Amino acid sequence: MRYALLIYEDEAAAAALAPVRRAFAAALAAAGVLRGQAALKSADTATTLRRDSPLHDGPHAEAGEPLAGLYLIEAGDLDAALAWARRLPLGDGAVEVRPLAEAA
Amino acid sequence: MSPELDRAAREAGGRIIAALAAGFRDLDLAEDGFAEACARAAATWPRDGVPRQPAAWLYAAARRCALDALRKRAVRARLSPDAPEPEPTVEDALVSDERLIPDERLRLIFVCCHPAVAPESRAALTLRLVCGLSVQEIARAFLVSDAAMFQRLTRAKKKIAQAGVAFEVPGPEAWPQRLSAVLSTLEVAYAKAHEDAAGSGAHAGYAREILDLTAALAELAPGEAECLALAALVRYAEARRPARLDETGAMTPLSQQDPALWRRPLIEEAQAYLRRAADLDRPGPRQLQAAVHAVWCGRKSLDEPPRWGAVLALYDALLVWRDDAVARLNRAVALAEVAGPQAALAEVDQLDAQRLAAFRPFHAVRADLLARLSRPKEARAACDLALALDPAPAERLWLERRRTALGED
């Protein structure tokens, strides 16, 4: 199965953790489980579209820590995905582990 | 439902659902297959007679129903052409012996108690899938509506299916987290079974499941002291079941139960588990709770004075691990016997009364202490509060009797 590790954290944490994250991504790649990754610029660079509304200058959810980046990984089951998520360097933020919707 | 079917479904339902769930790795398929098999049994047994091995019949039928549903699902998804109805296989013939139903309950309980499943759903899911209780029974035990419980279970099953929770017993490296979730869930499940003092009918069977499961866990993890302690704990508590009701059907408090009615073989099993736990020299809250039970179950007759001092000391130790209202209230009951009701009431009144407003034992213990302090008016009020919280019939009778003994305003 493929899982997304969605990282929610503020900009300062994302910047501080960028170097160790590269090592994490290298570990994912070395294990042959990395399927994709992205680090996002800060949430105030986001523009949000909603139907029948003017463009919104900012992220979809203003409250809470914004989505800051993600990894796509291949894992046998939820426990394996959670094990990788635990190794992800993290400050005060959170990482959400979600399975990708794909044909079984 | 015929009594034979009812009994077979109760006694073997958990094992059958677990075996199917582990085989097909699909909780819904297992549950639906078993329900369909029961429906077929209800239709055919009265006509053809009850099979010689009702549980084995149900397992074979449930398996065929599940296979059939899988086939239909595949056809709907156009993944494969329509296959013929599977003929009864050699394997089906073999399971004419119910001992051949594989016991996958342990595997299933680790699935139901996965830490990724919400804690309030784990016990409910375990009771449904491993112990075979109906949604209505579980809803009653957790004081929620049938619809709310159905939703909670559906959500949990969906999470397990879609998030990719493995249908495996985890390896020892994952035990600290996984085993603790399983033990807590079994504690909640057993507490629900135990609450109904009568334990007659519906719940008697599932207390049996919990005895089986704790034994299986203890076998799986013989080096985990808390796991052994839980096996001891439920055995001590179950051993006293025959003494928990008096001849009128009212609850009998532990200190007034006749030890001659307790089931000695279960107590001996419990002692063996607790000794093994103690030998591991890794104390924990479940060992202390089991030790309290052990003190009580060591009583030989009603003439022997209860060892309240030992009970109090154990609760003091338990508070270090688990400082909650239940432990505090149990400690107060012992304290009342050792230091008098005044001291005990002072402790109880330090608890957060507002948070415990809907907790029956809080009011019941207060009623008892107030009565002993000759404050009947307040005792009556506390008794009424407990009675208003919908106690099980046996506890209601007991509370009503105490209420009557306190006289009127």
Interface residues (C-beta under 8 A of the other chain):
Chain A: M1 Y3 A75 G76 D77 L78 D79 A81 L82 V97 R98 P99
Chain B: H114 A116 Q162 A163 G164 V165 A166 P170 A174
